[in-house]
Amino acid sequence: MSPQTRSVAVVDDDEAVCDSTRLLLETYDLDVQTYQSGAEFLREAPVIACLIVDYHMPGLNGLEVVSELRRRGSHVPTIIMITATADPMVERRATELGIKQVLKKPLSNRVLLGAIRGESA
């Protein structure tokens, strides 16, 4: 597995969530970069195999971040959105954008790791 296929970006406006997710994923030997806004992530435009993005953030929400990635022609293989909302419109739009899974908060480490590995939630 190349370093690029082990590269994960976490985009969440909550610094504690970024830090705890990074620590969890690094224990599984993944290369993790964290961003506290969609704009910061889009500005850096890292080459990654997996994007974990929060839906509800100030500025750009998770759907807007992924929509902009698609507009730019980016083809991140695995995109996971995390949300506390139960809005079916959010899930429908996520599917349209090619987001692999929408995970509901709170979620366990096992569920997140399974999503990254491509297992069904």
C-alpha positions as CSV (number, residue, x, y, z in Angstrom):
1,M,0.0,0.0,0.0
2,S,1.5,3.3,-1.0
3,P,1.6,6.3,1.4
4,Q,-0.9,8.1,-0.8
5,T,-3.5,5.3,-0.3
6,R,-3.1,5.6,3.5
7,S,-3.6,9.3,3.5
8,V,-6.7,10.7,5.3
9,A,-8.0,14.2,5.7
10,V,-10.3,15.1,8.6
11,V,-12.3,18.4,8.2
12,D,-14.1,19.4,11.4
13,D,-14.4,22.8,13.0
14,D,-14.1,21.2,16.5
15,E,-10.3,21.0,17.2
16,A,-10.9,18.2,19.8
17,V,-12.7,16.1,17.2
18,C,-9.8,16.6,14.7
19,D,-7.2,15.7,17.4
20,S,-9.0,12.6,18.7
21,T,-9.7,11.3,15.2
22,R,-6.1,11.9,14.1
23,L,-4.8,10.0,17.1
24,L,-7.2,7.1,16.5
25,L,-6.3,6.8,12.8
26,E,-2.6,7.1,13.4
27,T,-2.7,4.1,15.7
28,Y,-3.8,2.2,12.6
29,D,-0.8,3.5,10.7
30,L,-2.7,6.0,8.6
31,D,-1.3,9.4,7.5
32,V,-3.8,12.0,8.8
33,Q,-4.0,15.7,8.1
34,T,-6.6,17.8,9.9
35,Y,-8.4,21.0,8.9
36,Q,-10.7,23.1,10.9
37,S,-12.6,24.6,8.0
38,G,-13.6,23.5,4.5
39,A,-11.9,26.6,3.1
40,E,-8.6,25.6,4.7
41,F,-8.9,22.1,3.3
42,L,-9.8,23.3,-0.2
43,R,-6.9,25.8,-0.1
44,E,-4.4,23.1,0.7
45,A,-5.9,20.6,-1.7
46,P,-4.0,17.6,-0.3
47,V,-3.8,14.3,-2.3
48,I,-5.7,11.8,-0.2
49,A,-7.4,8.5,-0.3
50,C,-10.1,9.3,2.2
51,L,-11.9,12.4,3.4
52,I,-13.8,12.5,6.6
53,V,-15.9,15.7,6.7
54,D,-18.3,17.1,9.2
55,Y,-21.6,18.3,7.8
56,H,-22.3,21.3,10.1
57,M,-19.4,23.8,10.0
58,P,-19.3,27.6,9.8
59,G,-18.6,28.8,6.3
60,L,-18.8,25.8,4.0
61,N,-20.7,22.8,5.2
62,G,-19.6,19.3,4.4
63,L,-21.8,19.0,1.3
64,E,-20.4,22.3,-0.1
65,V,-16.8,21.1,0.5
66,V,-17.5,17.9,-1.4
67,S,-19.4,19.8,-4.1
68,E,-16.4,22.1,-4.7
69,L,-14.1,19.1,-4.8
70,R,-16.2,17.5,-7.5
71,R,-16.3,20.9,-9.4
72,R,-12.5,20.9,-9.4
73,G,-12.4,17.4,-10.8
74,S,-11.1,15.8,-7.6
75,H,-11.8,12.1,-7.3
76,V,-11.1,11.2,-3.6
77,P,-11.9,7.4,-3.5
78,T,-13.6,7.4,-0.1
79,I,-15.6,10.3,1.3
80,I,-17.4,9.9,4.7
81,M,-19.6,12.6,6.1
82,I,-20.4,12.8,9.8
83,T,-23.5,14.6,11.0
84,A,-25.8,15.0,13.9
85,T,-28.7,15.9,11.6
86,A,-31.3,13.3,10.5
87,D,-32.4,15.3,7.4
88,P,-33.1,13.0,4.5
89,M,-32.3,15.9,2.0
90,V,-28.7,15.9,3.4
91,E,-28.4,12.2,2.9
92,R,-29.9,12.4,-0.6
93,R,-27.5,15.2,-1.6
94,A,-24.6,13.2,-0.1
95,T,-25.4,10.3,-2.3
96,E,-25.7,12.5,-5.4
97,L,-22.2,13.8,-4.6
98,G,-20.7,10.3,-4.3
99,I,-20.2,10.4,-0.6
100,K,-19.8,6.7,0.4
101,Q,-21.3,6.9,3.9
102,V,-23.1,9.4,6.1
103,L,-22.4,8.5,9.7
104,K,-24.6,9.8,12.5
105,K,-23.1,11.3,15.7
106,P,-22.2,10.1,18.1
107,L,-20.4,7.3,16.5
108,S,-18.0,4.6,17.7
109,N,-14.4,4.2,16.7
110,R,-15.4,0.8,15.2
111,V,-18.0,2.3,13.0
112,L,-15.6,5.0,11.7
113,L,-12.8,2.5,11.1
114,G,-15.3,0.2,9.3
115,A,-16.4,3.1,7.0
116,I,-12.8,3.9,6.1
117,R,-12.2,0.3,5.3
118,G,-15.3,0.2,3.1
119,E,-17.4,-1.8,5.4
120,S,-21.2,-1.0,5.6
121,A,-22.3,0.9,8.6
